[in-house]
Amino acid sequence: MSHLQDPSNTSAEIDWFAEAPILDRPNDPALIHLVLDLTRKRSDDKLTSEIVRILGLARTRNTEALNFIAACLSRQRPKTHYAAVDAVSRLDRDLQAQFAADLSLIVANPDEDEPVRAMAQKALASR
């Protein structure tokens, strides 16, 4: 955690230092808060999408992490939006249900990129 807090870290270093701890402790409130706080402060779409991807891979159940994914799901920034749909598709089924309305909107939106729509449809079908 001390490595994550080093203010000289680049976004890539934050991503690198965060991945293993999140995968090991996907529901640790202190760790999740620290990583998400650093991510918000950077306002870097690439870092945000990577952290969201890691949260999905880790199948987090942490409320703050799920709210962060939800915020990215409703954004219209292509990188973070795609990562959020991917993250939701990896969550446990009971958690995917929380995102059903957002996923349905994505599926129904003809302006949405086809790969994102397909992934959202797949996540809806798997619940």
N, C-alpha and C positions, 0 to 999 in steps of 0.2 A: 504494500500500500504506500510505503514511503516513496518508492520509485514513481508511482502515479502522481504524487503530489509535487514533484519537482517542476517548478515553473518554467524551466528551460526545455522541457519535453516538447517535441513536435507532435502533431496530431498522430503521425504514424507510430511514434513511440508510445503514446497513450494507448492506442489500439493494441500494440504489441504487449505492453505491460498489463493490460486489462483482460486479454483473452483467457489465459490460463486460470486466473483467479475466478472469473465469472463462470467458466465451465466447471470448476471445482465447487464453487459456492454460489449457485445461481439465485439463491433466495436470501443471501446475506444482506440485510438492510443497510448496514454501514458501507459495505463495498459497493453495492448498487448505487446508493446515494452519491458516493464519492465519484464514481465513474460517470454517472449521468450529469452531475454538477460540472465536472470538467468538460464533458461533451457539450453541454449547453453554452458554457463560456467560450468555447472555441468557435461555435457557429460555423462548422466546417461540414458540408454535406457528405464528404467522403468518410470522415470520422464518424459522423452520426449514422450513416448507413452501415458501417462496419460494426459499430456497437449494437445496433438493432439486430443485425444478422447474428451476432454472438448471443444475444439474449434469446433469440429464437432457437438457435442450436442448443443452448443450455436448457431450453424448455422452462424458463423462469416462471415462477408463480408469484413473484414479488409485485406488490400493487404499484409501486412507483415505476417499476420497469414496464408493467403492462400499460400504465397511463402514458408513458413515453412512447411506446409502440403505437398506441392509439392516436397520439398527436401526430406522429409521422404518417400514419395511415390516412389521416384526413388532409394532410398537406399535399400541395400540388408540385412538389419538387421531385422530379423523376427518380433520382437516385434513392432518396430516403423513402419515397412512396413505394418503390419496388421492394426495397429491403424490408419495409414494414409488412407488406403482403406476404413476403417469403417467411418472415418471422412468425406471423400468425399461422401460416400453413404448417409450421413445425410444432406449435404448442399442443398441449394435451387437448383432447376433444372438448372437455368441459370448459376450457378457457376459450377455445375457438368460438364457442357459442356467444360469448360476450361481444365478439366482433362481427357477428352475422349481419347486422344492419349495414355496417360500413362495407363489408365484402359484397353484399347485394347491390349497393349503390355503384360499386366499382364494376361489377359484372354488367349492370344495366347501362353503364355510361358508354355510348358509342365513340366518344372522343378519347377514351382510355386506350393506352397501348395494348395490343392484343396479348402479348405475353403476360402482362399484369392481369388482364381480365381472365385469362385462362388459369393462372395460378389462383386467383380469387375464387373462381368457379370450382376448382379442385378442392380448395380448403372448405368451401361450403358443402360440397358433396361428401367430404370425409367426416363431417361432424356426426 
